[in-house]
Amino acid sequence: MAATSWADRILRVLDAIHGDLDGDLDPAALAELAGFSLHHFHRVFRGMVGESVMQYIRRHRLERAAFRLRHVGGEVATTAFAHGYESHEAFSRAFRAHFGMPPSEYRDQHRVRGASAALPAVQRRQEPPRLVLAIRYTGPYDACASAWERLMQYAGSMSGVRFDRPTIGLVYDDPEITAPERCRYDACIEIDETVASEALPSGLKVRTISGGTYAVLQHVGSYDTILETYVALLGAWLPRQGWELSDEPVVERYVVPFGSVPVEQLRTDVCVRLA
Protein backbone atom coordinates (compact mmCIF):
# COMPACT_ATOMS: atom_id res chain seq x y z
CA MET A 1 0.00 0.00 0.00
CA ALA A 2 2.86 2.40 0.80
CA ALA A 3 3.98 2.48 -2.84
CA THR A 4 0.55 3.57 -4.03
CA SER A 5 -0.07 7.32 -4.22
CA TRP A 6 -2.84 8.88 -2.21
CA ALA A 7 -4.51 10.00 -5.46
CA ASP A 8 -4.61 6.40 -6.68
CA ARG A 9 -6.02 5.22 -3.33
CA ILE A 10 -8.82 7.78 -3.46
CA LEU A 11 -9.52 6.92 -7.11
CA ARG A 12 -9.92 3.28 -6.01
CA VAL A 13 -12.58 4.46 -3.54
CA LEU A 14 -14.37 6.52 -6.21
CA ASP A 15 -14.46 3.48 -8.50
CA ALA A 16 -15.95 1.39 -5.67
CA ILE A 17 -18.61 4.03 -4.98
CA HIS A 18 -19.69 4.21 -8.61
CA GLY A 19 -19.64 0.44 -8.93
CA ASP A 20 -22.34 0.19 -6.23
CA LEU A 21 -23.82 3.67 -6.03
CA ASP A 22 -27.23 2.50 -4.83
CA GLY A 23 -25.80 -0.05 -2.40
CA ASP A 24 -24.91 0.17 1.27
CA LEU A 25 -21.69 2.18 1.02
CA ASP A 26 -20.12 1.98 4.46
CA PRO A 27 -17.50 4.71 5.08
CA ALA A 28 -15.49 2.33 7.28
CA ALA A 29 -15.23 -0.19 4.42
CA LEU A 30 -14.26 2.59 2.00
CA ALA A 31 -11.59 3.79 4.43
CA GLU A 32 -10.20 0.26 4.65
CA LEU A 33 -10.17 0.03 0.85
CA ALA A 34 -8.13 3.23 0.71
CA GLY A 35 -5.77 2.04 3.42
CA PHE A 36 -6.54 4.88 5.85
CA SER A 37 -8.00 4.89 9.32
CA LEU A 38 -11.59 6.11 9.32
CA HIS A 39 -10.48 9.20 11.27
CA HIS A 40 -7.95 10.23 8.61
CA PHE A 41 -9.98 8.97 5.64
CA HIS A 42 -12.73 11.58 6.05
CA ARG A 43 -10.21 14.43 6.08
CA VAL A 44 -8.14 13.06 3.20
CA PHE A 45 -11.23 12.43 1.06
CA ARG A 46 -12.65 15.90 1.71
CA GLY A 47 -9.31 17.54 1.02
CA MET A 48 -8.68 15.70 -2.23
CA VAL A 49 -12.24 15.49 -3.62
CA GLY A 50 -13.67 18.75 -2.27
CA GLU A 51 -16.63 17.31 -0.36
CA SER A 52 -17.21 14.67 2.29
CA VAL A 53 -17.66 11.06 1.24
CA MET A 54 -21.38 11.11 2.12
CA GLN A 55 -21.90 14.43 0.32
CA TYR A 56 -20.20 12.91 -2.73
CA ILE A 57 -22.41 9.81 -2.63
CA ARG A 58 -25.64 11.79 -2.15
CA ARG A 59 -24.76 14.24 -4.95
CA HIS A 60 -24.05 11.50 -7.46
CA ARG A 61 -27.21 9.59 -6.56
CA LEU A 62 -29.25 12.74 -7.12
CA GLU A 63 -27.44 13.67 -10.34
CA ARG A 64 -27.99 10.20 -11.74
CA ALA A 65 -31.68 10.47 -10.83
CA ALA A 66 -31.81 13.86 -12.56
CA PHE A 67 -30.25 12.31 -15.67
CA ARG A 68 -33.02 9.70 -15.71
CA LEU A 69 -35.72 12.35 -15.31
CA ARG A 70 -34.18 14.42 -18.14
CA HIS A 71 -33.67 11.61 -20.60
CA VAL A 72 -36.21 8.95 -19.65
CA GLY A 73 -38.94 10.79 -17.72
CA GLY A 74 -41.39 8.53 -15.92
CA GLU A 75 -42.82 8.55 -12.42
CA VAL A 76 -40.87 10.28 -9.66
CA ALA A 77 -41.51 7.41 -7.23
CA THR A 78 -40.02 4.92 -9.70
CA THR A 79 -36.94 7.09 -10.05
CA ALA A 80 -36.65 7.43 -6.27
CA PHE A 81 -36.73 3.70 -5.63
CA ALA A 82 -34.35 3.00 -8.52
CA HIS A 83 -31.72 5.30 -7.02
CA GLY A 84 -31.53 4.10 -3.46
CA TYR A 85 -34.30 6.08 -1.74
CA GLU A 86 -36.83 4.25 0.41
CA SER A 87 -39.59 6.80 -0.01
CA HIS A 88 -40.87 9.34 -2.52
CA GLU A 89 -40.89 11.99 0.22
CA ALA A 90 -37.23 11.55 1.23
CA PHE A 91 -36.15 11.66 -2.41
CA SER A 92 -38.22 14.78 -3.12
CA ARG A 93 -36.77 16.62 -0.11
CA ALA A 94 -33.20 15.77 -1.08
CA PHE A 95 -33.80 16.59 -4.74
CA ARG A 96 -35.35 19.97 -3.94
CA ALA A 97 -32.47 20.84 -1.61
CA HIS A 98 -29.91 20.07 -4.35
CA PHE A 99 -31.63 21.35 -7.51
CA GLY A 100 -33.92 24.02 -6.04
CA MET A 101 -37.18 22.45 -7.30
CA PRO A 102 -39.16 19.25 -6.79
CA PRO A 103 -38.29 16.33 -9.10
CA SER A 104 -41.61 16.45 -10.95
CA GLU A 105 -41.07 20.10 -11.85
CA TYR A 106 -37.48 19.39 -12.86
CA ARG A 107 -38.65 16.57 -15.14
CA ASP A 108 -41.29 18.73 -16.78
CA GLN A 109 -38.97 21.71 -17.29
CA HIS A 110 -35.79 19.91 -18.34
CA ARG A 111 -37.01 16.80 -20.17
CA VAL A 112 -34.85 16.24 -23.25
CA ARG A 113 -37.06 15.65 -26.24
CA GLY A 114 -35.84 15.14 -29.76
CA ALA A 115 -37.44 16.85 -32.69
CA SER A 116 -40.38 15.06 -34.28
CA ALA A 117 -38.62 15.02 -37.64
CA ALA A 118 -36.72 12.07 -39.06
CA LEU A 119 -34.77 10.04 -36.53
CA PRO A 120 -30.96 10.24 -36.57
CA ALA A 121 -28.90 7.53 -38.28
CA VAL A 122 -28.14 5.49 -35.17
CA GLN A 123 -26.42 2.12 -35.45
CA ARG A 124 -26.73 -0.83 -33.09
CA ARG A 125 -23.32 -2.44 -32.73
CA GLN A 126 -21.94 -5.42 -30.88
CA GLU A 127 -18.73 -4.15 -29.36
CA PRO A 128 -16.00 -6.26 -27.71
CA PRO A 129 -14.60 -5.38 -24.28
CA ARG A 130 -11.76 -2.91 -24.66
CA LEU A 131 -8.76 -2.78 -22.36
CA VAL A 132 -7.55 0.81 -22.05
CA LEU A 133 -4.94 2.88 -20.32
CA ALA A 134 -6.79 5.78 -18.71
CA ILE A 135 -6.12 9.00 -16.88
CA ARG A 136 -8.82 10.83 -14.93
CA TYR A 137 -9.60 14.50 -15.52
CA THR A 138 -12.07 16.49 -13.43
CA GLY A 139 -13.31 19.85 -14.69
CA PRO A 140 -14.95 21.46 -17.74
CA TYR A 141 -14.88 19.04 -20.65
CA ASP A 142 -13.50 21.66 -23.04
CA ALA A 143 -10.36 21.99 -20.90
CA CYS A 144 -9.25 18.34 -20.80
CA ALA A 145 -6.23 18.76 -23.10
CA SER A 146 -3.79 18.44 -20.19
CA ALA A 147 -5.05 14.91 -19.50
CA TRP A 148 -4.45 13.91 -23.11
CA GLU A 149 -0.98 15.43 -23.08
CA ARG A 150 -0.02 13.47 -19.98
CA LEU A 151 -1.55 10.24 -21.26
CA MET A 152 0.31 10.45 -24.58
CA GLN A 153 3.55 11.38 -22.84
CA TYR A 154 3.52 8.08 -20.96
CA ALA A 155 1.91 5.98 -23.70
CA GLY A 156 4.64 6.98 -26.16
CA SER A 157 7.27 5.23 -24.04
CA MET A 158 5.31 1.99 -23.52
CA SER A 159 5.05 -1.13 -25.62
CA GLY A 160 1.66 -2.72 -26.19
CA VAL A 161 -0.20 0.56 -26.75
CA ARG A 162 -2.60 0.37 -29.71
CA PHE A 163 -1.88 3.60 -31.56
CA ASP A 164 -3.53 2.01 -34.60
CA ARG A 165 -6.97 2.28 -32.94
CA PRO A 166 -9.08 5.36 -32.15
CA THR A 167 -8.50 7.03 -28.81
CA ILE A 168 -11.45 7.05 -26.42
CA GLY A 169 -13.04 9.43 -23.93
CA LEU A 170 -15.25 8.19 -21.09
CA VAL A 171 -17.81 10.86 -20.24
CA TYR A 172 -19.34 10.33 -16.81
CA ASP A 173 -21.42 13.44 -16.16
CA ASP A 174 -23.97 15.62 -17.92
CA PRO A 175 -22.64 19.20 -17.80
CA GLU A 176 -26.23 20.47 -17.71
CA ILE A 177 -26.70 18.60 -14.40
CA THR A 178 -23.24 18.48 -12.82
CA ALA A 179 -21.28 21.66 -12.12
CA PRO A 180 -18.53 21.96 -14.78
CA GLU A 181 -15.72 21.87 -12.21
CA ARG A 182 -16.99 18.49 -10.96
CA CYS A 183 -17.47 16.76 -14.34
CA ARG A 184 -15.43 13.54 -14.70
CA TYR A 185 -13.71 12.40 -17.88
CA ASP A 186 -11.20 9.62 -18.61
CA ALA A 187 -8.81 10.06 -21.51
CA CYS A 188 -8.10 6.53 -22.79
CA ILE A 189 -6.04 4.63 -25.31
CA GLU A 190 -6.40 0.93 -26.08
CA ILE A 191 -3.65 -1.44 -24.91
CA ASP A 192 -2.67 -5.09 -25.04
CA GLU A 193 -2.80 -7.38 -22.01
CA THR A 194 0.95 -6.94 -21.55
CA VAL A 195 0.51 -3.35 -20.33
CA ALA A 196 -1.88 -4.42 -17.57
CA SER A 197 0.95 -6.11 -15.67
CA GLU A 198 3.30 -3.12 -15.82
CA ALA A 199 3.89 -0.73 -12.94
CA LEU A 200 2.17 2.49 -13.94
CA PRO A 201 2.91 6.10 -12.97
CA SER A 202 0.57 7.70 -10.46
CA GLY A 203 -2.73 8.73 -12.02
CA LEU A 204 -2.69 6.15 -14.80
CA LYS A 205 -5.01 3.18 -14.53
CA VAL A 206 -5.94 0.17 -16.62
CA ARG A 207 -9.69 -0.01 -17.22
CA THR A 208 -11.97 -2.32 -19.14
CA ILE A 209 -14.76 -0.80 -21.22
CA SER A 210 -17.65 -3.25 -21.21
CA GLY A 211 -18.52 -5.17 -24.34
CA GLY A 212 -22.12 -5.61 -25.44
CA THR A 213 -24.79 -3.93 -27.53
CA TYR A 214 -24.22 -0.22 -28.08
CA ALA A 215 -26.29 2.48 -29.70
CA VAL A 216 -23.87 4.58 -31.76
CA LEU A 217 -24.39 7.95 -33.41
CA GLN A 218 -21.52 9.63 -35.20
CA HIS A 219 -20.90 13.30 -34.51
CA VAL A 220 -19.38 15.27 -37.37
CA GLY A 221 -17.44 18.45 -36.72
CA SER A 222 -16.35 20.43 -33.69
CA TYR A 223 -16.61 19.07 -30.16
CA ASP A 224 -18.29 22.38 -29.28
CA THR A 225 -21.54 21.08 -30.83
CA ILE A 226 -21.38 17.48 -29.62
CA LEU A 227 -24.22 18.10 -27.15
CA GLU A 228 -26.57 18.18 -30.17
CA THR A 229 -25.55 14.60 -31.00
CA TYR A 230 -26.13 13.51 -27.39
CA VAL A 231 -29.63 15.01 -27.53
CA ALA A 232 -30.40 13.33 -30.85
CA LEU A 233 -29.27 9.96 -29.52
CA LEU A 234 -30.67 10.14 -25.98
CA GLY A 235 -33.62 12.43 -26.56
CA ALA A 236 -34.90 11.42 -30.00
CA TRP A 237 -33.80 7.92 -30.92
CA LEU A 238 -33.49 5.92 -27.68
CA PRO A 239 -36.86 6.89 -26.12
CA ARG A 240 -38.67 5.47 -29.15
CA GLN A 241 -36.89 2.12 -28.86
CA GLY A 242 -38.10 1.26 -25.35
CA TRP A 243 -34.65 0.12 -24.17
CA GLU A 244 -32.86 0.85 -20.91
CA LEU A 245 -29.37 2.29 -20.70
CA SER A 246 -26.64 0.63 -18.68
CA ASP A 247 -25.32 2.67 -15.77
CA GLU A 248 -21.99 3.38 -17.42
CA PRO A 249 -20.24 6.42 -18.89
CA VAL A 250 -20.86 7.48 -22.46
CA VAL A 251 -18.03 6.30 -24.71
CA GLU A 252 -16.66 8.78 -27.23
CA ARG A 253 -14.44 7.13 -29.88
CA TYR A 254 -12.40 9.70 -31.79
CA VAL A 255 -12.50 8.02 -35.21
CA VAL A 256 -11.02 11.07 -36.93
CA PRO A 257 -9.37 12.94 -34.04
CA PHE A 258 -8.56 16.55 -33.32
CA GLY A 259 -5.40 17.77 -35.00
CA SER A 260 -5.51 15.31 -37.90
CA VAL A 261 -7.96 17.19 -40.15
CA PRO A 262 -9.79 20.53 -40.25
CA VAL A 263 -12.32 20.84 -37.42
CA GLU A 264 -15.35 20.43 -39.67
CA GLN A 265 -14.06 16.98 -40.73
CA LEU A 266 -13.71 15.53 -37.21
CA ARG A 267 -15.62 12.26 -36.65
CA THR A 268 -16.60 11.10 -33.16
CA ASP A 269 -18.71 8.02 -32.40
CA VAL A 270 -20.95 8.69 -29.40
CA CYS A 271 -21.70 5.26 -27.91
CA VAL A 272 -24.06 4.23 -25.10
CA ARG A 273 -24.34 0.64 -23.91
CA LEU A 274 -27.83 -0.82 -23.74
CA ALA A 275 -28.85 -2.77 -20.63
C-alpha positions in Angstrom: 0.0 0.0 0.0 2.9 2.4 0.8 4.0 2.5 -2.8 0.5 3.6 -4.0 -0.1 7.3 -4.2 -2.8 8.9 -2.2 -4.5 10.0 -5.5 -4.6 6.4 -6.7 -6.0 5.2 -3.3 -8.8 7.8 -3.5 -9.5 6.9 -7.1 -9.9 3.3 -6.0 -12.6 4.5 -3.5 -14.4 6.5 -6.2 -14.5 3.5 -8.5 -16.0 1.4 -5.7 -18.6 4.0 -5.0 -19.7 4.2 -8.6 -19.6 0.4 -8.9 -22.3 0.2 -6.2 -23.8 3.7 -6.0 -27.2 2.5 -4.8 -25.8 0.0 -2.4 -24.9 0.2 1.3 -21.7 2.2 1.0 -20.1 2.0 4.5 -17.5 4.7 5.1 -15.5 2.3 7.3 -15.2 -0.2 4.4 -14.3 2.6 2.0 -11.6 3.8 4.4 -10.2 0.3 4.7 -10.2 0.0 0.8 -8.1 3.2 0.7 -5.8 2.0 3.4 -6.5 4.9 5.8 -8.0 4.9 9.3 -11.6 6.1 9.3 -10.5 9.2 11.3 -8.0 10.2 8.6 -10.0 9.0 5.6 -12.7 11.6 6.1 -10.2 14.4 6.1 -8.1 13.1 3.2 -11.2 12.4 1.1 -12.6 15.9 1.7 -9.3 17.5 1.0 -8.7 15.7 -2.2 -12.2 15.5 -3.6 -13.7 18.8 -2.3 -16.6 17.3 -0.4 -17.2 14.7 2.3 -17.7 11.1 1.2 -21.4 11.1 2.1 -21.9 14.4 0.3 -20.2 12.9 -2.7 -22.4 9.8 -2.6 -25.6 11.8 -2.1 -24.8 14.2 -4.9 -24.1 11.5 -7.5 -27.2 9.6 -6.6 -29.3 12.7 -7.1 -27.4 13.7 -10.3 -28.0 10.2 -11.7 -31.7 10.5 -10.8 -31.8 13.9 -12.6 -30.3 12.3 -15.7 -33.0 9.7 -15.7 -35.7 12.3 -15.3 -34.2 14.4 -18.1 -33.7 11.6 -20.6 -36.2 9.0 -19.7 -38.9 10.8 -17.7 -41.4 8.5 -15.9 -42.8 8.6 -12.4 -40.9 10.3 -9.7 -41.5 7.4 -7.2 -40.0 4.9 -9.7 -36.9 7.1 -10.0 -36.6 7.4 -6.3 -36.7 3.7 -5.6 -34.4 3.0 -8.5 -31.7 5.3 -7.0 -31.5 4.1 -3.5 -34.3 6.1 -1.7 -36.8 4.2 0.4 -39.6 6.8 0.0 -40.9 9.3 -2.5 -40.9 12.0 0.2 -37.2 11.5 1.2 -36.2 11.7 -2.4 -38.2 14.8 -3.1 -36.8 16.6 -0.1 -33.2 15.8 -1.1 -33.8 16.6 -4.7 -35.4 20.0 -3.9 -32.5 20.8 -1.6 -29.9 20.1 -4.3 -31.6 21.3 -7.5 -33.9 24.0 -6.0 -37.2 22.5 -7.3 -39.2 19.2 -6.8 -38.3 16.3 -9.1 -41.6 16.4 -11.0 -41.1 20.1 -11.8 -37.5 19.4 -12.9 -38.6 16.6 -15.1 -41.3 18.7 -16.8 -39.0 21.7 -17.3 -35.8 19.9 -18.3 -37.0 16.8 -20.2 -34.9 16.2 -23.3 -37.1 15.7 -26.2 -35.8 15.1 -29.8 -37.4 16.8 -32.7 -40.4 15.1 -34.3 -38.6 15.0 -37.6 -36.7 12.1 -39.1 -34.8 10.0 -36.5 -31.0 10.2 -36.6 -28.9 7.5 -38.3 -28.1 5.5 -35.2 -26.4 2.1 -35.5 -26.7 -0.8 -33.1 -23.3 -2.4 -32.7 -21.9 -5.4 -30.9 -18.7 -4.1 -29.4 -16.0 -6.3 -27.7 -14.6 -5.4 -24.3 -11.8 -2.9 -24.7 -8.8 -2.8 -22.4 -7.5 0.8 -22.0 -4.9 2.9 -20.3 -6.8 5.8 -18.7 -6.1 9.0 -16.9 -8.8 10.8 -14.9 -9.6 14.5 -15.5 -12.1 16.5 -13.4 -13.3 19.8 -14.7 -15.0 21.5 -17.7 -14.9 19.0 -20.6 -13.5 21.7 -23.0 -10.4 22.0 -20.9 -9.3 18.3 -20.8 -6.2 18.8 -23.1 -3.8 18.4 -20.2 -5.0 14.9 -19.5 -4.4 13.9 -23.1 -1.0 15.4 -23.1 0.0 13.5 -20.0 -1.6 10.2 -21.3 0.3 10.4 -24.6 3.5 11.4 -22.8 3.5 8.1 -21.0 1.9 6.0 -23.7 4.6 7.0 -26.2 7.3 5.2 -24.0 5.3 2.0 -23.5 5.0 -1.1 -25.6 1.7 -2.7 -26.2 -0.2 0.6 -26.8 -2.6 0.4 -29.7 -1.9 3.6 -31.6 -3.5 2.0 -34.6 -7.0 2.3 -32.9 -9.1 5.4 -32.1 -8.5 7.0 -28.8 -11.5 7.0 -26.4 -13.0 9.4 -23.9 -15.2 8.2 -21.1 -17.8 10.9 -20.2 -19.3 10.3 -16.8 -21.4 13.4 -16.2 -24.0 15.6 -17.9 -22.6 19.2 -17.8 -26.2 20.5 -17.7 -26.7 18.6 -14.4 -23.2 18.5 -12.8 -21.3 21.7 -12.1 -18.5 22.0 -14.8 -15.7 21.9 -12.2 -17.0 18.5 -11.0 -17.5 16.8 -14.3 -15.4 13.5 -14.7 -13.7 12.4 -17.9 -11.2 9.6 -18.6 -8.8 10.1 -21.5 -8.1 6.5 -22.8 -6.0 4.6 -25.3 -6.4 0.9 -26.1 -3.7 -1.4 -24.9 -2.7 -5.1 -25.0 -2.8 -7.4 -22.0 0.9 -6.9 -21.6 0.5 -3.3 -20.3 -1.9 -4.4 -17.6 1.0 -6.1 -15.7 3.3 -3.1 -15.8 3.9 -0.7 -12.9 2.2 2.5 -13.9 2.9 6.1 -13.0 0.6 7.7 -10.5 -2.7 8.7 -12.0 -2.7 6.2 -14.8 -5.0 3.2 -14.5 -5.9 0.2 -16.6 -9.7 0.0 -17.2 -12.0 -2.3 -19.1 -14.8 -0.8 -21.2 -17.6 -3.3 -21.2 -18.5 -5.2 -24.3 -22.1 -5.6 -25.4 -24.8 -3.9 -27.5 -24.2 -0.2 -28.1 -26.3 2.5 -29.7 -23.9 4.6 -31.8 -24.4 7.9 -33.4 -21.5 9.6 -35.2 -20.9 13.3 -34.5 -19.4 15.3 -37.4 -17.4 18.4 -36.7 -16.3 20.4 -33.7 -16.6 19.1 -30.2 -18.3 22.4 -29.3 -21.5 21.1 -30.8 -21.4 17.5 -29.6 -24.2 18.1 -27.1 -26.6 18.2 -30.2 -25.5 14.6 -31.0 -26.1 13.5 -27.4 -29.6 15.0 -27.5 -30.4 13.3 -30.9 -29.3 10.0 -29.5 -30.7 10.1 -26.0 -33.6 12.4 -26.6 -34.9 11.4 -30.0 -33.8 7.9 -30.9 -33.5 5.9 -27.7 -36.9 6.9 -26.1 -38.7 5.5 -29.2 -36.9 2.1 -28.9 -38.1 1.3 -25.4 -34.7 0.1 -24.2 -32.9 0.8 -20.9 -29.4 2.3 -20.7 -26.6 0.6 -18.7 -25.3 2.7 -15.8 -22.0 3.4 -17.4 -20.2 6.4 -18.9 -20.9 7.5 -22.5 -18.0 6.3 -24.7 -16.7 8.8 -27.2 -14.4 7.1 -29.9 -12.4 9.7 -31.8 -12.5 8.0 -35.2 -11.0 11.1 -36.9 -9.4 12.9 -34.0 -8.6 16.5 -33.3 -5.4 17.8 -35.0 -5.5 15.3 -37.9 -8.0 17.2 -40.1 -9.8 20.5 -40.3 -12.3 20.8 -37.4 -15.4 20.4 -39.7 -14.1 17.0 -40.7 -13.7 15.5 -37.2 -15.6 12.3 -36.7 -16.6 11.1 -33.2 -18.7 8.0 -32.4 -20.9 8.7 -29.4 -21.7 5.3 -27.9 -24.1 4.2 -25.1 -24.3 0.6 -23.9 -27.8 -0.8 -23.7 -28.9 -2.8 -20.6 
